Amino acid sequence: MNILFFGDLVGRPARTALKQILPAYKKKYKIDLVIANADNLAHGKGVTKNTVKEMIECGVDVLTCGDHTWDTNQALEMLEEGVCSFICPANYPVLDYKKGYKIIEVNSRKVLIVNLIGRVFLKDHPDCPFRAIDKILEDNAENFDIAIIDLHSEATSEKRALGFYLSSRVSAVLGTHTHIQTADEEILDEGTAYISDVGMVGPKDSILGCKKEFVINQMMTQTKFRYEISDDENIMINAVVVKIDDENGKAKSIKRINEVVKNAL
């Protein structure tokens, strides 16, 4: 099975770019399942029903989230309504942890997709991601063949720790949140694909997808940050393709995608 996982999607530029490139990517990499982190999907701040619908219609199968989950009320509404294509971090204590994962069938194999959020350097106060994933794996021990984990976390140490902790127990641990793609992709000893951060889909000439001058000004003056997405038409496409053995659920390879496309839509 070939799984395509996109890093944090930043606003309209990312949504437009995905519509543009996804059909070709699916064909080129023979993709069976598409997952994307949607923490910045709606103008950089969480999700809306319309933006989730837009991404599902363009070919994304499951959207994960992160620390901006609650930036719009619509995220909570979708979770409560049971929108099957959207999950939030399972270790947020405000919700039933079952809203943080999905099990879907792909090519007659059951794929468990879990969204977690880290605790190091983040302002939120989630439950322990290690204990949260233990519970999910224990409760679903007989219910999945392949497991993909999105850990939305600031610290590479925390991500790497979870990668080693879950080695042999899941098919992939894929980091999100920093918008910077790391070059440490590997298959851990027990057949778990790992990368500290997949990166982002968003304007290249930016900081985290935002206009760089606003970020620099905030850091220099310590004033309130003005969030505005960069208008650069060159869009960074950061993703990974993970190839998984259908028989044993172990990762066979992980390939980084780091390309720039010109938004044409």
URZIVEN-V630810 format. One record per residue. RES is the residue in one small letter. PHI is phi in degrees with one decimal (none if undefined). Layout:
# URZIVEN-V630810
res->[RES & RES]
phi->[PHI & PHI]
This chain:
# URZIVEN-V630810
res->[m & n & i & l & f & f & g & d & l & v & g & r & p & a & r & t & a & l & k & q & i & l & p & a & y & k & k & k & y & k & i & d & l & v & i & a & n & a & d & n & l & a & h & g & k & g & v & t & k & n & t & v & k & e & m & i & e & c & g & v & d & v & l & t & c & g & d & h & t & w & d & t & n & q & a & l & e & m & l & e & e & g & v & c & s & f & i & c & p & a & n & y & p & v & l & d & y & k & k & g & y & k & i & i & e & v & n & s & r & k & v & l & i & v & n & l & i & g & r & v & f & l & k & d & h & p & d & c & p & f & r & a & i & d & k & i & l & e & d & n & a & e & n & f & d & i & a & i & i & d & l & h & s & e & a & t & s & e & k & r & a & l & g & f & y & l & s & s & r & v & s & a & v & l & g & t & h & t & h & i & q & t & a & d & e & e & i & l & d & e & g & t & a & y & i & s & d & v & g & m & v & g & p & k & d & s & i & l & g & c & k & k & e & f & v & i & n & q & m & m & t & q & t & k & f & r & y & e & i & s & d & d & e & n & i & m & i & n & a & v & v & v & k & i & d & d & e & n & g & k & a & k & s & i & k & r & i & n & e & v & v & k & n & a & l]
phi->[none & -108.5 & -114.2 & -104.5 & -122.2 & -94.9 & -69.7 & -46.7 & -84.2 & -104.6 & 59.0 & -59.2 & -55.7 & -69.6 & -63.2 & -65.5 & -64.2 & -63.5 & -60.0 & -74.4 & -104.1 & -60.9 & -56.9 & -69.0 & -64.5 & -60.1 & -71.0 & -61.7 & -100.6 & 52.3 & -80.1 & -103.1 & -148.7 & -118.0 & -124.8 & -145.2 & -84.9 & -110.3 & -59.8 & -118.1 & -65.7 & -96.8 & 52.1 & 84.9 & -133.2 & 71.6 & -130.8 & -127.7 & -60.7 & -68.0 & -71.0 & -64.4 & -60.1 & -60.5 & -73.4 & -65.3 & -67.2 & -88.6 & 122.2 & -80.4 & -88.8 & -140.8 & -113.0 & -100.3 & -140.9 & -175.4 & -72.3 & -97.5 & -50.7 & -96.4 & -69.6 & -129.2 & -68.6 & -69.4 & -61.7 & -62.3 & -60.6 & -65.1 & -65.7 & -67.9 & -78.4 & 77.3 & -58.7 & -70.2 & -98.4 & -129.0 & -131.0 & -122.9 & -54.2 & -68.4 & -95.8 & -77.4 & -69.7 & -69.3 & -126.5 & -57.6 & -59.3 & -67.7 & -80.9 & -103.1 & -151.6 & -134.7 & -119.7 & -123.4 & -98.2 & -133.2 & 52.0 & 68.2 & -114.3 & -89.4 & -108.9 & -92.2 & -116.4 & -121.3 & -110.0 & -127.0 & -124.5 & -80.0 & -116.3 & -74.7 & 70.3 & -100.0 & -75.2 & -70.9 & -125.3 & -77.5 & -70.4 & -65.2 & -67.0 & -66.2 & -70.1 & -64.2 & -70.6 & -57.3 & -66.1 & -63.0 & -66.7 & -67.1 & -68.9 & -118.3 & -52.9 & -103.1 & -108.7 & -143.3 & -108.6 & -134.4 & -131.7 & -117.9 & -112.6 & -102.8 & -101.4 & -90.5 & -149.5 & -80.1 & -92.3 & -65.3 & -62.9 & -67.0 & -64.8 & -65.6 & -60.8 & -68.4 & -58.5 & -67.6 & -61.8 & -99.0 & -55.2 & 84.7 & -96.1 & -135.1 & -83.3 & -157.2 & -120.0 & -120.1 & -84.4 & -136.3 & 111.5 & -81.2 & 68.0 & -116.9 & -73.1 & -93.9 & -106.3 & -116.3 & -62.9 & -163.4 & -103.0 & -66.5 & -50.9 & -96.8 & 88.5 & -107.7 & -73.0 & -143.5 & -151.6 & -67.7 & -151.7 & -72.9 & 107.6 & -144.6 & -116.2 & -177.3 & -56.7 & -69.5 & -82.2 & -162.4 & -119.6 & 59.8 & 93.1 & -93.4 & -60.2 & -66.0 & -66.6 & -69.2 & -67.7 & -61.9 & -62.3 & -62.7 & -69.8 & -80.7 & -104.6 & 59.9 & -92.9 & -62.1 & -76.0 & -95.3 & -92.2 & -145.2 & -69.3 & -60.2 & -96.7 & -62.1 & -82.3 & -84.6 & -107.5 & -76.9 & -109.5 & -111.7 & -159.4 & -134.2 & -110.8 & -110.1 & -98.0 & -123.2 & -71.4 & -63.7 & -78.6 & -116.4 & 73.6 & -91.6 & -73.4 & -100.8 & -161.7 & -138.2 & -121.9 & -79.9 & -113.2 & -140.5 & -131.4 & -121.1 & -123.1 & -94.3 & -61.5 & -116.2 & -96.7]
